[in-house]
Amino acid sequence: FAVQNVLPILFDMPVKNYFIATYIGSTPSMFVTVALGSGIESIMDQNIELSISTVLLSPEIYIPIILFFVILIIAFVIKKFYFKQ
């Protein structure tokens, strides 16, 4: 986060653009982090023994991870087709 906060100053980025870019850029990682925490909490609430297979095979866990990878693929496709060099 330190580099993220210093670069806009170095390149004289407007505050509005910085806010929008930070919001859009941070949203996917926050979504996945909160979803994973919520999924682990729901597993713990069911008093099921925690193991890697139990956690990874829970829909509360694998659905956010799949959605995160879908977002990554969409971003890659957009970058590939719209930002050709």
C-alpha positions as CSV (number, residue, x, y, z in Angstrom):
1,F,0.0,0.0,0.0
2,A,2.9,2.3,0.5
3,V,3.8,2.4,-3.2
4,Q,0.1,2.8,-4.1
5,N,-0.1,5.9,-1.9
6,V,3.2,7.5,-3.2
7,L,2.8,7.0,-7.0
8,P,-0.2,9.3,-7.5
9,I,1.8,12.1,-5.8
10,L,4.8,11.5,-8.1
11,F,2.7,11.5,-11.2
12,D,0.4,14.3,-10.1
13,M,-2.7,12.2,-10.3
14,P,-6.0,13.9,-9.5
15,V,-7.7,12.9,-6.3
16,K,-10.9,11.9,-8.0
17,N,-9.0,9.5,-10.4
18,Y,-7.0,8.1,-7.4
19,F,-10.2,7.4,-5.4
20,I,-12.0,5.7,-8.3
21,A,-8.9,3.6,-9.2
22,T,-8.4,2.5,-5.6
23,Y,-12.0,1.6,-5.2
24,I,-12.2,-0.4,-8.3
25,G,-8.8,-2.0,-7.8
26,S,-9.4,-3.0,-4.2
27,T,-13.0,-4.3,-4.5
28,P,-12.2,-7.8,-5.9
29,S,-9.6,-8.6,-3.3
30,M,-11.8,-7.3,-0.5
31,F,-14.7,-9.4,-1.8
32,V,-12.6,-12.6,-1.8
33,T,-11.2,-12.0,1.6
34,V,-14.5,-11.3,3.2
35,A,-16.2,-14.2,1.4
36,L,-13.4,-16.6,2.6
37,G,-13.7,-15.4,6.2
38,S,-17.4,-15.7,6.1
39,G,-17.2,-19.2,4.6
40,I,-14.7,-20.4,7.2
41,E,-16.9,-18.9,9.9
42,S,-20.0,-20.8,8.6
43,I,-18.0,-24.0,8.6
44,M,-16.9,-23.4,12.2
45,D,-20.5,-22.6,13.2
46,Q,-21.6,-26.1,12.0
47,N,-19.0,-27.7,14.4
48,I,-17.4,-29.6,11.5
49,E,-13.8,-30.5,11.9
50,L,-11.6,-28.1,9.9
51,S,-9.5,-29.6,7.2
52,I,-8.2,-28.5,3.9
53,S,-10.7,-30.6,2.0
54,T,-13.6,-29.5,4.1
55,V,-12.8,-25.9,3.6
56,L,-12.0,-26.1,-0.2
57,L,-15.1,-28.2,-1.0
58,S,-17.5,-25.8,0.8
59,P,-19.5,-23.7,-1.6
60,E,-19.0,-20.6,0.6
61,I,-15.3,-21.0,-0.2
62,Y,-14.9,-22.2,-3.8
63,I,-17.6,-20.0,-5.3
64,P,-15.8,-16.7,-4.4
65,I,-12.5,-18.2,-5.6
66,I,-14.0,-19.2,-8.9
67,L,-15.6,-15.7,-9.3
68,F,-12.2,-14.1,-8.5
69,F,-10.6,-16.1,-11.3
70,V,-13.5,-15.2,-13.6
71,I,-12.7,-11.5,-12.9
72,L,-9.0,-12.1,-13.6
73,I,-9.8,-13.8,-16.9
74,I,-12.2,-11.0,-17.9
75,A,-9.5,-8.4,-17.1
76,F,-7.0,-10.3,-19.1
77,V,-9.3,-10.5,-22.1
78,I,-10.1,-6.8,-21.9
79,K,-6.4,-5.9,-21.7
80,K,-5.6,-8.2,-24.6
81,F,-8.3,-6.8,-27.0
82,Y,-8.7,-3.2,-26.0
83,F,-5.1,-2.2,-25.1
84,K,-3.2,-3.6,-28.0
85,Q,0.3,-2.1,-28.5
